[in-house]
Amino acid sequence: MTPAVRRKILQIIPFSLIGLTFGVLYAVIEYSLVGHGDHYPATGNPYHYLWTSISTILQSFLMGTLFGVGEVFVMDRFWANKSFGINFLLKSLLYIIVITICLAGFSAITSSLMLHVGLFDQRVGDHLKLFFTDASFWSIMLFVGVVFSLSVLIREMSHHLGHGVFLDFLLGKYQVPREEERIFMFLDLKGSTSLAERMGHIPYFKFLNQYYLDISKAIIDTGGEIYQYVGDEVVITWELHDKLTYDKCITCFFMIKSIIKSKADWYQKTYGTVPEFKAGLHCGKVTTGRIGILKKEIVFTGDVLNTTFRIQSNCNQHQVDNLMSEALVRHLQKNSAYRFRAIGDIPLRGKAEPLKLYTV
């Protein structure tokens, strides 16, 4: 399974779980009101506590999953640049239509099974009419609306915090500081100051935003996470699970180069320039934990980050677009497709001893 597919599945799962949870809750509430009766008091439609509960839970789970698929595969593609308010209104209208169709379909199937008649039998149609004209229909719509709102809210929070970070917050993964071994890449846009002066602040912001949007595919496909945006610099990290991760961080850099090259004409035509960047890469142990009172976030601390920044800042001096530490190169697989050239033992500001650097 590719990192991109895994990411999408992980984004859909919360919707499914929210739907399942609320389905169980609704089935319990319904059972507490109707009990072992054989029909709904308001409509007279047939009711069986076991089969109706199973149907309710299944419907909620499927609708939650449908919401998730819609959000990940449709909404992200077509409405990603719209404001939260516009997004919410458009999604609400669309999902109301989808929910109504789903409820009609599920209700018809349930009535058909419980009455032991065909799906298009007149009695099924009569029960559907009673259902849609009764207050119980609106109670279900209100219930599903709450589920939908919660799902969209969680989705937006995940977007703003980062999918991995949001899950870590929910699971309390970094409530207690822990030590991890990670790779960091500091990717810095070249000539950003002069670009901002020439373009103006708003066009430059749009240019920067488009650049970050374009490089995100390479980060996702190589299993990376965006740790921070620092002005015109993005900090990307990989948690080390196996030797392949070392190759992935370098693959990410060259994928970004390829993506920008493929859009060079478009950038030149739209902004009058093509993004150029340089990268510093390093690996080592960091302390990871949740920090802050007024604003909480998960942070990495350790000499690795400072060193990675210093490595990146030496790219211009040595006229290369990437530099990496010997510690990183040493861990690469022997059959790596990449070839490395030693730059030499380079003194870095703040470091007592020179660091041997390579370029790929």
MIRO-904706 format. One record per residue (C-alpha): z, x, y; residue in one letter. Coordinates in nm, 3 decimals. Layout:
KEFI       zz       xx       yy  code
KEFI        Z        X        Y     A
...
END
This chain:
KEFI       zz       xx       yy  code
KEFI    0.000    0.000    0.000     M
KEFI   -0.105    0.145    0.337     T
KEFI    0.150    0.171    0.621     P
KEFI   -0.052   -0.083    0.824     A
KEFI   -0.043   -0.345    0.545     V
KEFI    0.325   -0.276    0.478     R
KEFI    0.401   -0.320    0.848     R
KEFI    0.225   -0.656    0.861     K
KEFI    0.406   -0.782    0.550     I
KEFI    0.741   -0.673    0.696     L
KEFI    0.656   -0.864    1.014     Q
KEFI    0.577   -1.183    0.819     I
KEFI    0.889   -1.173    0.599     I
KEFI    1.137   -1.272    0.877     P
KEFI    0.935   -1.589    0.945     F
KEFI    0.945   -1.679    0.575     S
KEFI    1.320   -1.613    0.555     L
KEFI    1.393   -1.819    0.868     I
KEFI    1.187   -2.107    0.726     G
KEFI    1.365   -2.080    0.391     L
KEFI    1.711   -2.070    0.552     T
KEFI    1.648   -2.372    0.772     F
KEFI    1.489   -2.557    0.480     G
KEFI    1.806   -2.513    0.275     V
KEFI    2.016   -2.622    0.574     L
KEFI    1.803   -2.934    0.630     Y
KEFI    1.813   -3.026    0.261     A
KEFI    2.195   -3.001    0.263     V
KEFI    2.221   -3.219    0.576     I
KEFI    1.980   -3.473    0.430     E
KEFI    2.172   -3.487    0.103     Y
KEFI    2.500   -3.538    0.291     S
KEFI    2.345   -3.843    0.464     L
KEFI    2.150   -4.002    0.177     V
KEFI    2.342   -3.870   -0.123     G
KEFI    2.230   -4.003   -0.461     H
KEFI    2.041   -4.297   -0.313     G
KEFI    1.687   -4.364   -0.428     D
KEFI    1.535   -4.432   -0.086     H
KEFI    1.564   -4.341    0.281     Y
KEFI    1.762   -4.613    0.463     P
KEFI    1.542   -4.606    0.775     A
KEFI    1.196   -4.623    0.614     T
KEFI    1.257   -4.732    0.256     G
KEFI    1.047   -4.439    0.134     N
KEFI    1.151   -4.304   -0.209     P
KEFI    1.416   -4.031   -0.222     Y
KEFI    1.546   -3.818   -0.506     H
KEFI    1.803   -3.559   -0.401     Y
KEFI    1.679   -3.285   -0.637     L
KEFI    1.303   -3.315   -0.599     W
KEFI    1.321   -3.396   -0.227     T
KEFI    1.546   -3.094   -0.164     S
KEFI    1.310   -2.864   -0.356     I
KEFI    1.016   -3.008   -0.162     S
KEFI    1.192   -2.963    0.174     T
KEFI    1.287   -2.604    0.101     I
KEFI    0.937   -2.521   -0.026     L
KEFI    0.774   -2.685    0.278     Q
KEFI    0.997   -2.491    0.518     S
KEFI    0.930   -2.164    0.340     F
KEFI    0.554   -2.219    0.341     L
KEFI    0.549   -2.326    0.706     M
KEFI    0.758   -2.023    0.803     G
KEFI    0.516   -1.800    0.617     T
KEFI    0.223   -1.976    0.785     L
KEFI    0.384   -1.913    1.125     F
KEFI    0.423   -1.547    1.034     G
KEFI    0.063   -1.508    0.920     V
KEFI   -0.055   -1.681    1.238     G
KEFI    0.157   -1.457    1.460     E
KEFI    0.060   -1.129    1.293     V
KEFI   -0.309   -1.189    1.222     F
KEFI   -0.414   -1.432    1.497     V
KEFI   -0.178   -1.433    1.795     M
KEFI   -0.146   -1.055    1.816     D
KEFI   -0.521   -1.017    1.824     R
KEFI   -0.619   -1.284    2.077     F
KEFI   -0.312   -1.350    2.293     W
KEFI   -0.136   -1.012    2.300     A
KEFI   -0.198   -0.957    2.673     N
KEFI   -0.076   -1.298    2.792     K
KEFI    0.268   -1.354    2.940     S
KEFI    0.553   -1.479    2.724     F
KEFI    0.548   -1.822    2.895     G
KEFI    0.174   -1.877    2.844     I
KEFI    0.201   -1.744    2.490     N
KEFI    0.484   -1.983    2.413     F
KEFI    0.301   -2.289    2.552     L
KEFI   -0.026   -2.213    2.375     L
KEFI    0.152   -2.142    2.050     K
KEFI    0.358   -2.458    2.083     S
KEFI    0.049   -2.676    2.118     L
KEFI   -0.124   -2.507    1.828     L
KEFI    0.177   -2.516    1.599     Y
KEFI    0.252   -2.882    1.677     I
KEFI   -0.092   -2.965    1.542     I
KEFI   -0.045   -2.740    1.239     V
KEFI    0.306   -2.874    1.169     I
KEFI    0.187   -3.236    1.188     T
KEFI   -0.095   -3.167    0.943     I
KEFI    0.142   -2.980    0.708     C
KEFI    0.405   -3.256    0.720     L
KEFI    0.140   -3.519    0.650     A
KEFI    0.007   -3.323    0.356     G
KEFI    0.346   -3.240    0.206     F
KEFI    0.476   -3.596    0.256     S
KEFI    0.168   -3.744    0.091     A
KEFI    0.201   -3.511   -0.208     I
KEFI    0.575   -3.581   -0.243     T
KEFI    0.525   -3.960   -0.223     S
KEFI    0.240   -3.943   -0.472     S
KEFI    0.451   -3.753   -0.725     L
KEFI    0.758   -3.971   -0.684     M
KEFI    0.561   -4.298   -0.702     L
KEFI    0.347   -4.169   -0.991     H
KEFI    0.028   -4.279   -0.814     V
KEFI   -0.281   -4.106   -0.684     G
KEFI   -0.275   -3.914   -0.358     L
KEFI   -0.504   -4.167   -0.188     F
KEFI   -0.324   -4.474   -0.315     D
KEFI   -0.250   -4.743   -0.056     Q
KEFI    0.126   -4.710   -0.112     R
KEFI    0.114   -4.341   -0.022     V
KEFI   -0.063   -4.432    0.301     G
KEFI    0.196   -4.699    0.379     D
KEFI    0.480   -4.452    0.329     H
KEFI    0.307   -4.201    0.554     L
KEFI    0.273   -4.463    0.826     K
KEFI    0.641   -4.550    0.801     L
KEFI    0.734   -4.182    0.813     F
KEFI    0.529   -4.101    1.123     F
KEFI    0.647   -4.407    1.317     T
KEFI    1.016   -4.356    1.241     D
KEFI    1.271   -4.147    1.430     A
KEFI    1.310   -3.929    1.121     S
KEFI    0.969   -3.777    1.192     F
KEFI    1.080   -3.670    1.540     W
KEFI    1.404   -3.531    1.402     S
KEFI    1.200   -3.312    1.168     I
KEFI    0.970   -3.208    1.454     M
KEFI    1.276   -3.115    1.661     L
KEFI    1.420   -2.922    1.367     F
KEFI    1.094   -2.734    1.309     V
KEFI    1.069   -2.674    1.683     G
KEFI    1.402   -2.493    1.676     V
KEFI    1.282   -2.283    1.383     V
KEFI    0.960   -2.206    1.567     F
KEFI    1.142   -2.110    1.889     S
KEFI    1.381   -1.883    1.704     L
KEFI    1.093   -1.720    1.518     S
KEFI    0.896   -1.655    1.838     V
KEFI    1.207   -1.521    2.013     L
KEFI    1.275   -1.279    1.727     I
KEFI    0.909   -1.179    1.728     R
KEFI    0.916   -1.103    2.101     E
KEFI    1.241   -0.907    2.068     M
KEFI    1.086   -0.708    1.786     S
KEFI    0.785   -0.629    2.006     H
KEFI    1.000   -0.508    2.293     H
KEFI    1.247   -0.306    2.087     L
KEFI    1.008   -0.188    1.819     G
KEFI    0.984   -0.343    1.473     H
KEFI    1.183   -0.073    1.296     G
KEFI    1.446   -0.058    1.571     V
KEFI    1.498   -0.435    1.567     F
KEFI    1.552   -0.440    1.192     L
KEFI    1.794   -0.150    1.222     D
KEFI    1.990   -0.346    1.483     F
KEFI    2.008   -0.652    1.258     L
KEFI    2.110   -0.453    0.953     L
KEFI    2.357   -0.238    1.147     G
KEFI    2.192    0.071    1.003     K
KEFI    2.303    0.297    1.287     Y
KEFI    2.636    0.137    1.373     Q
KEFI    2.791    0.464    1.255     V
KEFI    2.601    0.780    1.360     P
KEFI    2.416    0.946    1.075     R
KEFI    2.221    1.265    1.021     E
KEFI    1.849    1.242    0.947     E
KEFI    1.563    1.483    0.903     E
KEFI    1.265    1.387    1.116     R
KEFI    0.937    1.509    1.257     I
KEFI    0.872    1.461    1.628     F
KEFI    0.548    1.473    1.821     M
KEFI    0.551    1.486    2.200     F
KEFI    0.206    1.364    2.307     L
KEFI    0.143    1.431    2.675     D
KEFI   -0.150    1.312    2.886     L
KEFI   -0.319    1.598    3.071     K
KEFI   -0.365    1.587    3.447     G
KEFI   -0.170    1.264    3.484     S
KEFI   -0.051    1.335    3.839     T
KEFI   -0.401    1.391    3.977     S
KEFI   -0.531    1.089    3.781     L
KEFI   -0.263    0.863    3.930     A
KEFI   -0.344    0.987    4.281     E
KEFI   -0.718    0.937    4.236     R
KEFI   -0.701    0.596    4.063     M
KEFI   -0.410    0.440    4.244     G
KEFI   -0.091    0.316    4.083     H
KEFI   -0.207   -0.016    3.937     I
KEFI   -0.542    0.105    3.792     P
KEFI   -0.363    0.410    3.651     Y
KEFI   -0.102    0.186    3.489     F
KEFI   -0.380   -0.018    3.326     K
KEFI   -0.548    0.303    3.212     F
KEFI   -0.222    0.431    3.063     L
KEFI   -0.152    0.099    2.893     N
KEFI   -0.499    0.092    2.736     Q
KEFI   -0.455    0.450    2.617     Y
KEFI   -0.124    0.364    2.450     Y
KEFI   -0.281    0.055    2.294     L
KEFI   -0.571    0.255    2.150     D
KEFI   -0.356    0.528    1.995     I
KEFI   -0.119    0.278    1.831     S
KEFI   -0.355    0.229    1.534     K
KEFI   -0.330    0.598    1.441     A
KEFI    0.050    0.583    1.466     I
KEFI    0.071    0.273    1.246     I
KEFI   -0.177    0.403    0.988     D
KEFI    0.021    0.726    0.944     T
KEFI    0.358    0.553    0.917     G
KEFI    0.489    0.679    1.252     G
KEFI    0.725    0.509    1.495     E
KEFI    0.715    0.520    1.873     I
KEFI    1.054    0.644    1.985     Y
KEFI    1.001    0.648    2.360     Q
KEFI    0.747    0.617    2.637     Y
KEFI    0.836    0.872    2.904     V
KEFI    0.591    0.811    3.186     G
KEFI    0.261    0.951    3.065     D
KEFI    0.418    1.096    2.751     E
KEFI    0.484    0.921    2.421     V
KEFI    0.734    1.048    2.165     V
KEFI    0.635    0.971    1.805     I
KEFI    0.859    1.027    1.505     T
KEFI    0.840    1.018    1.126     W
KEFI    1.138    0.995    0.894     E
KEFI    1.095    1.250    0.619     L
KEFI    1.076    1.095    0.273     H
KEFI    0.836    1.333    0.102     D
KEFI    0.607    1.628    0.167     K
KEFI    0.317    1.397    0.254     L
KEFI    0.489    1.305    0.580     T
KEFI    0.418    1.652    0.717     Y
KEFI    0.046    1.601    0.666     D
KEFI    0.062    1.252    0.819     K
KEFI    0.192    1.376    1.153     C
KEFI   -0.107    1.612    1.188     I
KEFI   -0.345    1.343    1.062     T
KEFI   -0.208    1.117    1.335     C
KEFI   -0.299    1.370    1.604     F
KEFI   -0.658    1.403    1.482     F
KEFI   -0.693    1.026    1.435     M
KEFI   -0.593    0.983    1.799     I
KEFI   -0.855    1.239    1.901     K
KEFI   -1.116    1.053    1.697     S
KEFI   -1.022    0.714    1.845     I
KEFI   -1.041    0.840    2.202     I
KEFI   -1.370    1.019    2.132     K
KEFI   -1.521    0.697    1.993     S
KEFI   -1.428    0.516    2.316     K
KEFI   -1.514    0.801    2.553     A
KEFI   -1.815    0.624    2.708     D
KEFI   -1.611    0.308    2.764     W
KEFI   -1.326    0.501    2.930     Y
KEFI   -1.571    0.690    3.149     Q
KEFI   -1.744    0.371    3.257     K
KEFI   -1.423    0.172    3.311     T
KEFI   -1.189    0.433    3.459     Y
KEFI   -1.414    0.724    3.550     G
KEFI   -1.235    0.958    3.312     T
KEFI   -1.157    1.011    2.943     V
KEFI   -0.795    1.068    2.833     P
KEFI   -0.714    1.425    2.739     E
KEFI   -0.385    1.513    2.582     F
KEFI   -0.178    1.787    2.424     K
KEFI    0.087    1.770    2.156     A
KEFI    0.390    1.961    2.043     G
KEFI    0.523    1.910    1.689     L
KEFI    0.849    2.018    1.531     H
KEFI    1.088    1.903    1.259     C
KEFI    1.456    1.926    1.181     G
KEFI    1.786    1.741    1.166     K
KEFI    1.894    1.494    1.432     V
KEFI    2.193    1.268    1.478     T
KEFI    2.086    0.904    1.496     T
KEFI    2.302    0.623    1.622     G
KEFI    2.343    0.324    1.849     R
KEFI    2.450    0.408    2.200     I
KEFI    2.524    0.223    2.523     G
KEFI    2.736   -0.065    2.652     I
KEFI    2.535   -0.251    2.917     L
KEFI    2.210   -0.166    2.737     K
KEFI    2.214   -0.071    2.372     K
KEFI    1.950    0.132    2.195     E
KEFI    1.910    0.361    1.898     I
KEFI    1.875    0.723    2.004     V
KEFI    1.811    1.059    1.842     F
KEFI    2.005    1.360    1.963     T
KEFI    1.971    1.725    1.868     G
KEFI    1.802    2.049    1.950     D
KEFI    1.485    1.934    1.770     V
KEFI    1.381    1.708    2.059     L
KEFI    1.437    1.970    2.329     N
KEFI    1.250    2.228    2.124     T
KEFI    0.956    1.993    2.060     T
KEFI    0.924    1.930    2.433     F
KEFI    0.930    2.304    2.505     R
KEFI    0.662    2.362    2.239     I
KEFI    0.436    2.098    2.395     Q
KEFI    0.479    2.245    2.742     S
KEFI    0.324    2.575    2.619     N
KEFI   -0.011    2.422    2.518     C
KEFI   -0.181    2.484    2.855     N
KEFI   -0.062    2.844    2.868     Q
KEFI   -0.225    2.920    2.532     H
KEFI   -0.531    2.700    2.599     Q
KEFI   -0.486    2.476    2.292     V
KEFI   -0.432    2.101    2.260     D
KEFI   -0.165    2.129    1.991     N
KEFI    0.119    2.359    1.900     L
KEFI    0.369    2.333    1.617     M
KEFI    0.668    2.523    1.492     S
KEFI    0.677    2.753    1.195     E
KEFI    0.941    2.524    1.044     A
KEFI    0.685    2.244    1.030     L
KEFI    0.399    2.459    0.899     V
KEFI    0.623    2.606    0.631     R
KEFI    0.688    2.263    0.479     H
KEFI    0.324    2.162    0.452     L
KEFI    0.176    2.129    0.109     Q
KEFI   -0.013    2.433   -0.015     K
KEFI   -0.320    2.221   -0.079     N
KEFI   -0.320    2.081    0.275     S
KEFI   -0.666    2.024    0.417     A
KEFI   -0.556    2.174    0.749     Y
KEFI   -0.582    2.539    0.847     R
KEFI   -0.338    2.701    1.087     F
KEFI   -0.373    2.985    1.333     R
KEFI   -0.066    3.177    1.443     A
KEFI   -0.020    3.197    1.818     I
KEFI    0.270    3.440    1.798     G
KEFI    0.639    3.460    1.872     D
KEFI    0.669    3.266    2.195     I
KEFI    0.983    3.264    2.412     P
KEFI    1.082    2.908    2.501     L
KEFI    1.295    2.816    2.799     R
KEFI    1.651    2.748    2.689     G
KEFI    1.607    2.924    2.353     K
KEFI    1.781    3.254    2.283     A
KEFI    1.520    3.371    2.031     E
KEFI    1.137    3.342    2.045     P
KEFI    0.983    3.077    1.821     L
KEFI    0.677    3.142    1.608     K
KEFI    0.414    2.883    1.694     L
KEFI    0.088    2.776    1.530     Y
KEFI   -0.209    2.563    1.623     T
KEFI   -0.419    2.365    1.377     V
END
